Amino acid sequence: MEPEILHVPELAKMLNRTECAIRSAIRDGANWLPPGFKQGVRHCWRTESVRKFLREYESGEHKAPKAGRKRREPPKLRGLA
C-alpha cells in the first residue's frame, strides 16, 4: 500500500531526482516542485496532490509566460516582381 504522506526520500524516488536536488529546490523555491507543507521540521507532500501536480505540469499548466513583446509581421516587399 502506498503511503498518503510523502517525505523527501519518497518524493525523490517518485520524481526520479536525488534527495539533495529536492532539498535544494525547497530552499530555492523551484517551480517544478509540487506544493507541500511542513510537519514540525519535516517537509511533506500528499500523494494525490503530487500526482495532480504532475498531471497539470505535463499538460503545460505550469509553464512560465514568455518574456518580451510579441513578434510583429515582417515588412512586405513592394515593387519586386
Secondary structure, 3 states (H helix, E strand, C coil): CCCCEECHHHHHHHHCCCHHHHHHHHHHCCCCCCCCEEECCEEEEEHHHHHHHHHHHHHCCCCCCCCCCCCCCCCCCCCCC
